[in-house]
Amino acid sequence: MQPTLQQVELWIADAHHGLEALFNDQVPVARFIFEQRSKESPFHAAGFALLGFVEATLDGFATAKLQGILDQIQHAENLARRYAKKHQQHSKGKEKEDDDDDDHGDGDDDNNDDDEEGEEEEDDDDDMMDDTDSQSSRETVASADPPKKHQQQHRQQQQGGKQAGVGRGAADSLVDQRLDFQYRLLVVSCMVMSVTLELLKENWMDSMKAVYKLRKIYRTYEHMFQTMTGRTTAAYANQLPRLPSGLSDERKGNNKNSSASQRRHHLDEGDRQETLRRSMTWSAGLKVRRSSVEDMVEGGVYLGLGLFSLILSLLPPKVSGILKTFGIGSSSAFAIRLLKMAHRIQGMHTPLAGLALVSYYTSLPWFIHPDLLPVGLRTEDARLMLEKLKASYPANNLWKLLEGKMDKIEGRVERSLSLLREARRRSRQDEEDDTSGHAHDAIEQKKYNYSLCGLIQFQLCTIYEIGWTQMMLGHWFDAAEQFFQLESMSNRSTVFYHYIASCCMFADGAVDKAALEFLQIPRMLERKRQLRAKICPNEAFAERQVQRWIHAAEQKKKTMKQQQAVNNPSSGHGNNNQNHNHNHNTKTTTLTGTDLKHVMDVHPVWELLYLSNSLSQLPRPFLETMQNQLEDQDHRHYHHHRPVALLLLAVVLRELGSYDRTDQLLEEMIESMQGQIEGAWVVPYAMYEIAILRCLQRKTAKDPLEQQKRQVEARDWIQRTEQFFELHPSGDAISDWEDRLFIRCQLLSESLDESF
């Protein structure tokens, strides 16, 4: 039996309550709402699948649970497909009845009850895509030409035709299209969740199937977007970097009011006009009420395509290159615009879009300078979205984590640490509450009554943020404790967390203990290799750093012994040979705190802060301390590592306002590194930092010609940065940095497109 529009709206409203309970961290309530109708309602089944997906995400994607969650998602997808097929058959039957009515008069025959109980649980994916492609041109033409339809209706009215009947038929057709899109949207939403989990299984065949599904998902979203707006995603995205009409005239008059705030106003106004246009196109000018189905379809398409595009825009170059061969590509500016449109549609997808935008905004400082954040997502916009989420869902501890990250972006580092600690305390309390009670029912209680913020992944994220924030404040001992705790709790990047904690111990003055901890890193990775465990790039970086220090210390000791032999050749000749043979046979490796002090001419914590893009968020006293020590530093030890110190000094000087000296240091360092292999990764980073400098100089320039000059120079340095790895194939020493730098360059280019 095909459900009526009223039944579908009731399902949507009830599923919306379940989603709100999930956002408010009321997991038992959400589970009850979704599960009770998950066998009959595709909306509840999709909500139940989403709950399982969120649990898997926050539980660290435990392998033992993945298959059960995949089965849950597959059930929701099958149910949505079954309803989609029923709806298509139902709509075709109605069209045939309407044709008969036109030829033979009015009739009330109702032959809509199709018995589909014997239908297959799972339809072929290609069938759905074929339906989408075959309908694309017909629906787009019909939706893009509403005046013609109105003229036909008007002629029928003048001729005494059946205006009311035609109006009802057109309205019914629109409702049918909405429902068809809604079922398709549920299908692709389930496909997105299953593809994500399949990629995590690290199975080659599953990964290939997942990539093929990604293309179909993207094409489905594209088709829906084009039907609603009358434009392709490519045509829409290509217009985003351009200035709105009227803005160029304001610039020509050198009007001081033509500021960033006015440009943002124009962009926001463009969003509102776009929403109006797509509503008119979607409804084709018909006087039909907007239903929850229509809101959910529009919000779902904008949210799905926006999230999809946002993730694609942040992929490493090799992965994005492969996807582009499948016709899949996007930009963060396009993604942000779609997510903002989804957020404006008040409905089920509003909190999801708000969460996506706030999460993206609070993650941006890892990749771009805080003063160069994209115009399309302003600080005040993100803050308002977060406040709305806090007011609507006060029980969710996630908002504390996001607020703490946002305060850090805005320079309130102490307050950020306080909020993060509060989030950590509440998550630990949730975890304790989940396991309280009698032993015999503790497991069942945790299964059905727990907080999402008490799951392992939320705790790891909170501890991670606390650790970095304490490093930015110089709380070395506390930071070391946080990263050692991460090492014990996490099953990924454990060696890198051990490295960060050891660096914090070194900064805290426990240099001998830090040396012992550093020595454990090669041994830990050797054990992982023996177990055939995957070694992350940041773990390989930590190993190379420690091995370089060990090698430098050994070379220094060897040089000192040779110098002693030259100065006193008659003493200790036999003992030296004996010691040499002993060391050669035992192959022992030693590293002391004194050795570290002699071989490190760059503080390891400072290097970590730079690589995490955190120097621009450090308090001014911290930066001044770094400047003094870097300038006073003796660079006698190991000239090949000196460029790193110069790079750090240049960035610190830039953050303190010394632009001219920064420019000089960076260009001198690039020139001195010509032909060097060891430490060559600093060259493209120096190029990128010059591009950042040009962007900041453009912002402070008053003369439009000077602004244009800096704009061109910034783009030139970005291009040189991106081309560096093409001209200089990555070796093991620099391969870790290529993907990170690519994302930074891409975001900086998009920021330039938006702001100028």
For each residue, the residues with C-beta under 8 A, 3 or more apart:
1: 113
2: 86 87 90 112 113 114
3: 7 8 11 83
4: 7 8
5: 8 9 175 179 291 293
6: 9 10
7: 3 4 10 11
8: 3 4 5 11 12 43 179 182 293
9: 5 6 12 13 291 292 293
10: 6 7 13 14
11: 3 7 8 14 15 37 41 42 43 44
12: 8 9 15 16 43 292 293 296 348
13: 9 10 16 17 292
14: 10 11 17 18 33 37 41 43 44
15: 11 12 18 19 33 34 41 43 44 46 47 348
16: 12 13 19 20 347 348
17: 13 14 20 21 33
18: 14 15 21 22 29 30 33 34 44 47
19: 15 16 22 23 30 47 50 348 351
20: 16 17 23 24 351 392 393
21: 17 18 24 26 27 29 30 33
22: 18 19 25 26 27 30 47 50 51 54 452
23: 19 20 351 355 389 392 393 396
24: 20 21 392 393 394 395 396
25: 22 393 395 396 397 398 451 452 453
26: 21 22 29 30 395
27: 21 22 30 31 51 449 450 451 452
28: 31 32 448 449
29: 18 21 26 32 33
30: 18 19 21 22 26 27 33 34 47 51
31: 27 28 34 35 48 51 448
32: 28 29 35 36
33: 14 15 17 18 21 29 30 36 37 44 47
34: 15 18 30 31 37 38 44 45 47 48 51
35: 31 32 38 44 48
36: 32 33 44
37: 11 14 33 34 40 41 44
38: 34 35 41 44 45 47 48 75 76
39: 45
40: 37 44
41: 11 14 15 37 38 44 45
42: 11 45 46 76 79 80 83 183 186
43: 8 11 12 14 15 46 47 186
44: 11 14 15 18 33 34 35 36 37 38 40 41 47 48
45: 34 38 39 41 42 48 49 75 76 79 80
46: 15 42 43 49 50 76 80 186 189 190
47: 15 18 19 22 30 33 34 38 43 44 50 51
48: 31 34 35 38 44 45 51 52 72 76
49: 45 46 52 53 69 72 73 75 76 190 193
50: 19 22 46 47 53 54 189 193
51: 22 27 30 31 34 47 48 54 55
52: 48 49 55 56 68 69 72 73
53: 49 50 56 57 69 73 193 196 197
54: 22 50 51 57 58 452
55: 51 52 58 59 65 69 452 455
56: 52 53 59 61 62 65 66 69 197
57: 53 54 61 457
58: 54 55 452 455 456 457 458
59: 55 56 62 65 455 456 457
60: 456 457 460 491
61: 56 57 66 197 200
62: 56 59 65 66
63: 66
64:
65: 55 56 59 62 68 69
66: 56 61 62 63 69 70 197 200 201
67: 70 71
68: 52 65 71 72
69: 49 52 53 55 56 65 66 72 73 197
70: 66 67 73 74 194 197 198
71: 67 68 74 75
72: 48 49 52 68 69 75 76
73: 49 52 53 69 70 76 77 190 193 194 197
74: 70 71 77 78 122 190 194
75: 38 45 49 71 72 78 79
76: 38 42 45 46 48 49 72 73 79 80 186 190
77: 73 74 80 81 122 186 187 190 191 194
78: 74 75 81 82 121 122
79: 42 45 75 76 82 83
80: 42 45 46 76 77 83 84 183 186 187 190
81: 77 78 84 85 122 123 128 183 187
82: 78 79 85 86 116 119 121 123
83: 3 42 79 80 86 87 183
84: 80 81 87 88 128 180 183 184 187
85: 81 82 88 89 116 119 123
86: 2 82 83 89 90 114 116 119
87: 2 83 84 90 91 176 179 180 183
88: 84 85 91 92 131 180
89: 85 86 92 93 114 116
90: 2 86 87 93 94 112 114
91: 87 88 94 95 176 180
92: 88 89 95 96
93: 89 90 96 97 111 112 114
94: 90 91 97 98 112 172 176
95: 91 92 98 99
96: 92 93 99 100
97: 93 94 100 101 107 109 111
98: 94 95 101 102 169
99: 95 96 102 103
100: 96 97 103 104 107
101: 97 98 104 105 106 107
102: 98 99
103: 99 100
104: 100 101 107
105: 101
106: 101 165
107: 97 100 101 104
108:
109: 97
110: 113
111: 93 97
112: 2 90 93 94
113: 1 2 110
114: 2 86 89 90 93
115: 118
116: 82 85 86 89 119
117:
118: 115
119: 82 85 86 116
120: 123
121: 78 82
122: 74 77 78 81
123: 81 82 85 120 127 128
124: 127 128
125: 128 129 213 216
126: 129 130
127: 123 124 130 131
128: 81 84 123 124 125 131 132 184 187 220
129: 125 126 132 133 216 219 220
130: 126 127 133 134
131: 88 127 128 134 135
132: 128 129 135 136 184 219 220 223
133: 129 130 136 219 223
134: 130 131 138
135: 131 132 138 139 223
136: 132 133 139 140 223 226 227
137: 140 141
138: 134 135 141 142
139: 135 136 142 143 177 227
140: 136 137 143 144 226 227 230
141: 137 138 144 145
142: 138 139 145 149 284
143: 139 140 146 227 228 230 281 282 284
144: 140 141 230 281
145: 141 142 148 149
146: 143 149 150 280 281 284 285
147: 150 151 285
148: 145 151 152
149: 142 145 146 152 153 170 284 285
150: 146 147 153 154 285
151: 147 148 154 155
152: 148 149 155 156
153: 149 150 156 157 163 166 167 170
154: 150 151 157 158
155: 151 152 158 159 161
156: 152 153 159 161 162 163 166
157: 153 154 160 161 163
158: 154 155
159: 155 156
160: 157
161: 155 156 157 166
162: 156 165 166
163: 153 156 157 166 167
164: 167 168
165: 106 162 168 169
166: 153 156 161 162 163 169 170
167: 153 163 164 170 171 286 287
168: 164 165 171 172
169: 98 165 166 172 173
170: 149 153 166 167 173 174 284 286
171: 167 168 174 175 286 288
172: 94 168 169 175 176
173: 169 170 176 177
174: 170 171 177 178 283 284 286 288
175: 5 171 172 178 179 288 291 293
176: 87 91 94 172 173 179 180
177: 139 173 174 180 181 227
178: 174 175 181 182 291 293 294 297
179: 5 8 87 175 176 182 183 293
180: 84 87 88 91 176 177 183 184
181: 177 178 184 185 224 227 297 301
182: 8 178 179 185 186 293 296 297 300
183: 42 80 81 83 84 87 179 180 186 187
184: 84 128 132 180 181 187 188 220 224
185: 181 182 188 189 224 296 297 300 301 304
186: 42 43 46 76 77 80 182 183 189 190
187: 77 80 81 84 128 183 184 190 191
188: 184 185 191 192 217 220 221 304
189: 46 50 185 186 192 193 300 304
190: 46 49 73 74 76 77 80 186 187 193 194
191: 77 187 188 194 195 213 216 217
192: 188 189 195 196 217 304 308
193: 49 50 53 73 189 190 196 197
194: 70 73 74 77 190 191 197 198 213
195: 191 192 198 199 210 213 214 217
196: 53 192 193 199 200
197: 53 56 61 66 69 70 73 193 194 200 201
198: 70 194 195 201 203 206 207 209 210
199: 195 196 206 207 210
200: 61 66 196 197
201: 66 197 198 206 207
202: 207
203: 198 206 207
204: 207 208
205: 208 209
206: 198 199 201 203 209 210
207: 198 199 201 202 203 204 210 211
208: 204 205 211 212
209: 198 205 206 212 213
210: 195 198 199 206 207 213 214
211: 207 208 214 215 322 323 326
212: 208 209 215 216
213: 125 191 194 195 209 210 216 217
214: 195 210 211 217 218 323 326 328
215: 211 212 218 219 326 327 328
216: 125 129 191 212 213 219 220
217: 188 191 192 195 213 214 220 221 308
218: 214 215 221 222 308 327 328
219: 129 132 133 215 216 222 223 327
220: 128 129 132 184 188 216 217 223 224
221: 188 217 218 224 225 301 304 305 308
222: 218 219 225 226 232 233 305
223: 132 133 135 136 219 220 226 227
224: 181 184 185 220 221 227 228 297 301 305
225: 221 222 228 229 232 233 236 301 302 305
226: 136 140 222 223 229 230 231 232 233
227: 136 139 140 143 177 181 223 224 282
228: 143 224 225 278 281 282 297 298 301
229: 225 226 236 274 277 278 281 282
230: 140 143 144 226 278 281
231: 226 235 236
232: 222 225 226 235 236
233: 222 225 226 236 237 305 330 334
234: 237 238
235: 231 232 238 239
236: 225 229 231 232 233 239 240 334
237: 233 234 240 330 331 333 334
238: 234 235
239: 235 236 242
240: 236 237 331 333 334 337 753 754
241: 333 753 754
242: 239
243: 247 248 263 266
244: 247 266 267 269 270
245:
246: 249 250 266
247: 243 244 250 251 258 262 263 266
248: 243 251 252
249: 246 252 253
250: 246 247 253 255 257 258 262
251: 247 248 254 255 258 704
252: 248 249
253: 249 250 258
254: 251 704
255: 250 251 258
256: 259
257: 250 262
258: 247 250 251 253 255 262 263
259: 256 262 263
260: 263 264 375 755
261: 264 265
262: 247 250 257 258 259 265 266
263: 243 247 258 259 260 266 267 375 755
264: 260 261 267 268 375 378
265: 261 262 268 269
266: 243 244 246 247 262 263 269 270
267: 244 263 264 270 271 375 376
268: 264 265 271 272
269: 244 265 266 272 273
270: 244 266 267 273 274
271: 267 268 274 275 337 340 341 344
272: 268 269 275 276 344
273: 269 270 276 277
274: 229 270 271 277 278 341
275: 271 272 278 279 341 344 345
276: 272 273 279 280
277: 229 273 274 280 281
278: 228 229 230 274 275 281 282 298
279: 275 276 282 283 290 298
280: 146 276 277 283 285
281: 143 144 146 228 229 230 277 278 284
282: 143 227 228 229 278 279 294 298
283: 174 279 280 286 288 290 294
284: 142 143 146 149 170 174 281
285: 146 147 149 150 280
286: 167 170 171 174 283
287: 167
288: 171 174 175 283
289:
290: 279 283 294 295
291: 5 9 175 178 294 295
292: 9 12 13 295 296 347
293: 5 8 9 12 175 178 179 182 296 297
294: 178 282 283 290 291 297 298
295: 290 291 292 298 299 345 346 347 348
296: 12 182 185 292 293 299 300 347 348 349
297: 178 181 182 185 224 228 293 294 300 301
298: 228 278 279 282 294 295 301 302 342 345
299: 295 296 302 303 342 345 347 348 349 350 353
300: 182 185 189 296 297 303 304 342 348 349
301: 181 185 221 224 225 228 297 298 304 305
302: 225 298 299 305 306 338 339 341 342 345 349 353
303: 299 300 306 307 338 339 342 349 352 353 356
304: 185 188 189 192 221 300 301 307 308
305: 221 222 224 225 233 301 302 308 309 338
306: 302 303 309 310 335 336 337 338 339 341 342 353 356
307: 303 304 310 311 335 339 356
308: 192 217 218 221 304 305 311 312 330 335
309: 305 306 312 313 330 331 332 334 335 338
310: 306 307 313 314 330 332 335 336 339 356 360
311: 307 308 314 315
312: 308 309 315 320 323 328 329 330
313: 309 310 330 331 332 335 746
314: 310 311 332 743
315: 311 312 319 320 323
316: 319 320 738 739 742 743
317: 320 321 738 739 742
318: 321 322 739
319: 315 316 322 323
320: 312 315 316 317 323 324 329
321: 317 318 324 325
322: 211 318 319 325 326
323: 211 214 312 315 319 320 326 328 329
324: 320 321 327 328 329
325: 321 322
326: 211 214 215 322 323
327: 215 218 219 324
328: 214 215 218 312 323 324
329: 312 320 323 324
330: 233 237 308 309 310 312 313 334 335
331: 237 240 309 313 334 335 750
332: 309 310 313 314 335 336 374 746 747 750
333: 237 240 241 336 337 374 376 750 753 754
334: 233 236 237 240 309 330 331 337 338
335: 306 307 308 309 310 313 330 331 332 338 339
336: 306 310 332 333 339 340 357 360 374 376 377
337: 240 271 306 333 334 340 341 376
338: 302 303 305 306 309 334 335 341 342
339: 302 303 306 307 310 335 336 342 343 353 356 357
340: 271 336 337 343 344 353 357 376 377 381
341: 271 274 275 302 306 337 338 344 345
342: 298 299 300 302 303 306 338 339 345 349 350 352 353
343: 339 340 350 353 354 357 385
344: 271 272 275 340 341
345: 275 295 298 299 302 341 342 349 350
346: 295 350
347: 16 292 295 296 299 350
348: 12 15 16 19 295 296 299 300 352
349: 296 299 300 302 303 342 345 352 353
350: 299 342 343 345 346 347 353 354
351: 19 20 23 354 355 389 392 393
352: 303 342 348 349 355 356
353: 299 302 303 306 339 340 342 343 349 350 356 357
354: 343 350 351 357 358 385 386 388 389
355: 23 351 352 358 359 389
356: 303 306 307 310 339 352 353 359 360
357: 336 339 340 343 353 354 360 361 377 381 382 385
358: 354 355 361 362 382 385 386 389 402 406
359: 355 356 362 363 402
360: 310 336 356 357 363 364 377
361: 357 358 364 373 377 379 382 406 409
362: 358 359 365 382 402 405 406 409
363: 359 360 366 367 405
364: 360 361 367 368 373 374 409 747
365: 362 368 370 408 409 613 614 616 617
366: 363 612 613
367: 363 364 613 740 743 744 747
368: 364 365 372 373 613 744 747 748 751
369: 372 613 616 692 695 696
370: 365 373 409 616 617
371: 616 696 699
372: 368 369 692 695 696 748 751 755
373: 361 364 368 370 377 378 379 751
374: 332 333 336 364 377 747 750 751 754
375: 260 263 264 267 378 751 754 755
376: 267 333 336 337 340 754
377: 336 340 357 360 361 373 374 381 382
378: 264 373 375 381 382
379: 361 373 382 383 409 410
380: 383 384
381: 340 357 377 378 384 385
382: 357 358 361 362 377 378 379 385 386 406
383: 379 380 386 387 406
384: 380 381 387 388
385: 343 354 357 358 381 382 388 389
386: 354 358 382 383 389 390 399 402 403 406
387: 383 384 390 391
388: 354 384 385 391 392
389: 23 351 354 355 358 385 386 392 393 396 399
390: 386 387 393 394 399 403
391: 387 388 394
392: 20 23 24 351 388 389
393: 20 23 24 25 351 389 390 396 399
394: 24 390 391
395: 24 25 26
396: 23 24 25 389 393 399 453
397: 25 400 401 423 426 427 430 451 453 458
398: 25 401 402 423 452 453 458
399: 386 389 390 393 396 402 403
400: 397 403 404 419 420 422 423 426
401: 397 398 404 405 419 420 423 458 461 462 465
402: 358 359 362 386 398 399 405 406
403: 386 390 399 400 406 407 419
404: 400 401 407 408 415 416 417 418 419 420 423 465 469
405: 362 363 401 402 408 409 416 420 465
406: 358 361 362 382 383 386 402 403 409 410
407: 403 404 410 412 413 415 416 419
408: 365 404 405 411 412 413 416 469 472 617
409: 361 362 364 365 370 379 405 406 617
410: 379 406 407
411: 408 617
412: 407 408 415 416
413: 407 408 416 417 469 472 473 617 619
414: 417 418 473
415: 404 407 412 418 419
416: 404 405 407 408 412 413 419 420 469
417: 404 413 414 420 421 466 469 470 473
418: 404 414 415 421 422
419: 400 401 403 404 407 415 416 422 423
420: 400 401 404 405 416 417 423 424 462 465 466 469
421: 417 418 424 425 466
422: 400 418 419 425 426
423: 397 398 400 401 404 419 420 426 427 453 462
424: 420 421 427 428 459 462 463 466
425: 421 422 428 429
426: 397 400 422 423 429 430 453
427: 397 423 424 430 431 451 453 454 458 459 462
428: 424 425 431 432 454 459
429: 425 426 432 433
430: 397 426 427 433 434 450 451 453 454
431: 427 428 434 435 451 454 459
432: 428 429 435 436
433: 429 430 436 451 454
434: 430 431 445 446 449 450 451 454
435: 431 432 442 445 446
436: 432 433 442 445
437: 441 442 445
438: 441 442
439: 442
440:
441: 437 438 444 445
442: 435 436 437 438 439 445 446
443: 446 447
444: 441 447 448
445: 434 435 436 437 441 442 448 449 450
446: 434 435 442 443 449 450
447: 443 444 450
448: 28 31 444 445
449: 27 28 434 445 446
450: 27 430 434 445 446 447 454 455
451: 25 27 397 427 430 431 433 434 454 455
452: 22 25 27 54 55 58 398 455 458
453: 25 396 397 398 423 426 427 430 458
454: 427 428 430 431 433 434 450 451 458 459
455: 55 58 59 450 451 452 458 459
456: 58 59 60 459 460 489
457: 57 58 59 60 460 461
458: 58 397 398 401 427 452 453 454 455 461 462
459: 424 427 428 431 454 455 456 462 463 489
460: 60 456 457 463 464 486 489 490
461: 401 457 458 464 465
462: 401 420 423 424 427 458 459 465 466
463: 424 459 460 466 467 482 485 486 489
464: 460 461 467 468 482 486
465: 401 404 405 420 461 462 468 469
466: 417 420 421 424 462 463 469 470 482
467: 463 464 470 471 479 482 483 486 500
468: 464 465 471 472 479 612 614
469: 404 408 413 416 417 420 465 466 472 473
470: 417 466 467 473 475 476 478 479 482
471: 467 468 474 475 476 479 504 605 608 609 614
472: 408 413 468 469 609 614 617 618 619 622
473: 413 414 417 469 470 619
474: 471 622
475: 470 471 478 479
476: 470 471 479 480 504 505 507 508 605
477: 480 481 504 508
478: 470 475 481 482
479: 467 468 470 471 475 476 482 483 500 501 504
480: 476 477 483 484 501 502 504 505 508
481: 477 478 484 485 501
482: 463 464 466 467 470 478 479 485 486 501
483: 467 479 480 486 487 497 498 500 501 504
484: 480 481 487 488 497 498 501
485: 463 481 482 488 489
486: 460 463 464 467 482 483 489 490 497
487: 483 484 490 494 497 498 501
488: 484 485
489: 456 459 460 463 485 486
490: 460 486 487 493 494 497
491: 60 494
492: 536
493: 490 496 497 536 538 539
494: 487 490 491 497 498 524 539
495: 498 499 521 524 525 528 535 536 539 542 543
496: 493 499 500 536 538 539 541 542
497: 483 484 486 487 490 493 494 500 501
498: 483 484 487 494 495 501 502 517 520 521 524 542
499: 495 496 502 503 518 521 539 542 545 546
500: 467 479 483 496 497 503 504 608
501: 479 480 481 482 483 484 487 497 498 504 505 517
502: 480 498 499 505 506 514 517 518 521
503: 499 500 506 507 514 604 605 608
504: 471 476 477 479 480 483 500 501 507 508 605
505: 476 480 501 502 508 510 513 514 517
506: 502 503 510 511 514 593 596 604 605
507: 476 503 504 603 604 605
508: 476 477 480 504 505
509:
510: 505 506 513 514
511: 506 514 515 593 594 596 597
512: 515 516 592 593
513: 505 510 516 517 593
514: 502 503 505 506 510 511 517 518 593 596
515: 511 512 518 519 591 592 593 595 596
516: 512 513 519 520
517: 498 501 502 505 513 514 520 521
518: 499 502 514 515 521 546 549 591 596
519: 515 516 522 523 546 550 589 591
520: 498 516 517 523 524
521: 495 498 499 502 517 518 524 525 542 543 546
522: 519 525 526 543 546 547
523: 519 520 526 527
524: 494 495 498 520 521 527 528
525: 495 521 522 528 529 535 539 540 543
526: 522 523 529 530
527: 523 524 530 531
528: 495 524 525 531 533 534 535
529: 525 526 532 533 535
530: 526 527
531: 527 528
532: 529
533: 528 529
534: 528
535: 495 525 528 529 539 540
536: 492 493 495 496 539 540
537: 540 541 735 736
538: 493 496 541 542 736
539: 493 494 495 496 499 525 535 536 542 543
540: 525 535 536 537 543 544 732 736
541: 496 537 538 544 545 736
542: 495 496 498 499 521 538 539 545 546
543: 495 521 522 525 539 540 546 547
544: 540 541 547 548 732 733
545: 499 541 542 548 549 604
546: 499 518 519 521 522 542 543 549 550
547: 522 543 544 550 551
548: 544 545 551 552
549: 518 545 546 552 553 591 595 596 599 600
550: 519 546 547 553 554 589 591
551: 547 548 554 555
552: 548 549 555 556 599 637 638
553: 549 550 556 557 590 591 595 596 598 599
554: 550 551 557 558
555: 551 552 558 559
556: 552 553 559 560 595 598 599 637
557: 553 554 560 561
558: 554 555 561 562
559: 555 556 562 563
560: 556 557 563 564
561: 557 558 564 565 576
562: 558 559 565 566
563: 559 560 566 567
564: 560 561 567 568
565: 561 562 568 569 573 576
566: 562 563 569
567: 563 564
568: 564 565 571 572
569: 565 566 573
570: 573
571: 568
572: 568 575 576
573: 565 569 570 576 577
574: 577 578
575: 572 578 579
576: 561 565 572 573 579 580
577: 573 574 580 581
578: 574 575 581 582
579: 575 576 582 583
580: 576 577 583 584
581: 577 578 584 585
582: 578 579 585 586
583: 579 580 586 587 588
584: 580 581 587
585: 581 582
586: 582 583
587: 583 584
588: 583
589: 519 550
590: 553 595
591: 515 518 519 549 550 553 595 596
592: 512 515 595 596
593: 506 511 512 513 514 515 596 597
594: 511 597 598
595: 515 549 553 556 590 591 592 598 599
596: 506 511 514 515 518 549 553 591 592 593 599 600
597: 511 593 594 600
598: 553 556 594 595 637
599: 549 552 553 556 595 596 637 638
600: 549 596 597 603 604
601: 633 634 635 637 638 641 642 645
602: 606 607 641 644 645 648
603: 507 600 606 607 629
604: 503 506 507 545 600 607 608
605: 471 476 503 504 506 507 608 609
606: 602 603 609 610 626 648
607: 602 603 604 610 611 644 648
608: 471 500 503 604 605 611 612
609: 471 472 605 606 612 614 615 618
610: 606 607 613 614 615 647 648 651
611: 607 608 737 740
612: 366 468 608 609
613: 365 366 367 368 369 610 616 744
614: 365 468 471 472 609 610 617 618
615: 609 610 618 623 648 651 652 655
616: 365 369 370 371 613 655
617: 365 370 408 409 411 413 472 614
618: 472 609 614 615 622 623 626 655
619: 413 472 473 622 623
620: 623 624 656
621: 624 625
622: 472 474 618 619 625 626
623: 615 618 619 620 626 627 652 655 656
624: 620 621 627 628 656
625: 621 622 628 629
626: 606 618 622 623 629 630 648 649 652
627: 623 624 630 631 649 652 653 656
628: 624 625 631 632
629: 603 625 626 632 633
630: 626 627 633 645 648 649 652
631: 627 628 649
632: 628 629
633: 601 629 630 645
634: 601 637
635: 601 639 642 645
636:
637: 552 556 598 599 601 634 641
638: 552 599 601 641 642
639: 635 642
640: 643 676 678 679
641: 601 602 637 638 644 645 679
642: 601 635 638 639 645 646
643: 640 646 647 669 672 673 676 679 682 683 686
644: 602 607 641 647 648 679 682
645: 601 602 630 633 635 641 642 648 649
646: 642 643 649 650 665 668 669
647: 610 643 644 650 651 666 669 682 685 686 689
648: 602 606 607 610 615 626 630 644 645 651 652
649: 626 627 630 631 645 646 652 653 665
650: 646 647 653 654 661 662 665 666 669 686 689
651: 610 615 647 648 654 655 662 689
652: 615 623 626 627 630 648 649 655 656
653: 627 649 650 656 658 661 662 665
654: 650 651 657 658 659 662 689 692 693 696
655: 615 616 618 623 651 652
656: 620 623 624 627 652 653
657: 654
658: 653 654 661 662
659: 654 662 663 693 696 697
660: 663 664
661: 650 653 658 664 665
662: 650 651 653 654 658 659 665 666 689 693
663: 659 660 666 667 690 693
664: 660 661 667 668
665: 646 649 650 653 661 662 668 669
666: 647 650 662 663 669 670 686 689 690 693
667: 663 664 670 671 690
668: 646 664 665 671 672
669: 643 646 647 650 665 666 672 673 682 686
670: 666 667 673 674 683 686 687
671: 667 668 674
672: 643 668 669
673: 643 669 670 676 679 680 682 683
674: 670 671
675:
676: 640 643 673 679 680
677: 680 731 733
678: 640 733
679: 640 641 643 644 673 676 682 733
680: 673 676 677 683 728 733 734
681: 684 685 733 734 736 737
682: 643 644 647 669 673 679 685 686
683: 643 670 673 680 686 687 724
684: 681 687 688 721 724 725 737 741
685: 647 681 682 688 689 737 741
686: 643 647 650 666 669 670 682 683 689 690
687: 670 683 684 690 691 717 720 721 724
688: 684 685 691 692 717 718 721 741 744 745 748
689: 647 650 651 654 662 666 685 686 692 693
690: 663 666 667 686 687 693 694 717
691: 687 688 694 695 714 715 717 718 721 745 748
692: 369 372 654 688 689 695 696 748
693: 654 659 662 663 666 689 690 696 697
694: 690 691 697 698 710 711 713 714 717
695: 369 372 691 692 698 699 710 714 748 751 752
696: 369 371 372 654 659 692 693 699 700
697: 659 693 694 700 701 710
698: 694 695 701 706 707 710 711 714 756
699: 371 695 696
700: 696 697
701: 697 698 706 707 710
702: 706
703: 706 707
704: 251 254 707 708
705: 708 709
706: 698 701 702 703 709 710
707: 698 701 703 704 710 711 756
708: 704 705 711 712
709: 705 706 712 713
710: 694 695 697 698 701 706 707 713 714
711: 694 698 707 708 714 715 752 756
712: 708 709 715 716
713: 694 709 710 716 717
714: 691 694 695 698 710 711 717 718 748 752
715: 691 711 712 718 719 749 752
716: 712 713 719 720
717: 687 688 690 691 694 713 714 720 721
718: 688 691 714 715 721 722 745 748 749
719: 715 716 722 723
720: 687 716 717 723 724
721: 684 687 688 691 717 718 724 741 745
722: 718 719 725 726 742 745
723: 719 720 726 727
724: 683 684 687 720 721 727 728
725: 684 722 728 729 730 738
726: 722 723
727: 723 724
728: 680 724 725
729: 725
730: 725 734 735 738
731: 677 734 735
732: 540 544 735
733: 544 677 678 679 680 681
734: 680 681 730 731 737 738
735: 537 730 731 732 738
736: 537 538 540 541 681 740
737: 611 681 684 685 734 740 741
738: 316 317 725 730 734 735 741 742
739: 316 317 318 742 743
740: 367 611 736 737 743 744
741: 684 685 688 721 737 738 744 745
742: 316 317 722 738 739 745 746
743: 314 316 367 739 740 746 747
744: 367 368 613 688 740 741 747 748
745: 688 691 718 721 722 741 742 748 749
746: 313 332 742 743 749 750
747: 332 364 367 368 374 743 744 750 751
748: 368 372 688 691 692 695 714 718 744 745 751 752
749: 715 718 745 746 752 753
750: 331 332 333 374 746 747 753 754
751: 368 372 373 374 375 695 747 748 754 755
752: 695 711 714 715 748 749 755 756
753: 240 241 333 749 750 756
754: 240 241 333 374 375 376 750 751
755: 260 263 372 375 751 752
756: 698 707 711 752 753
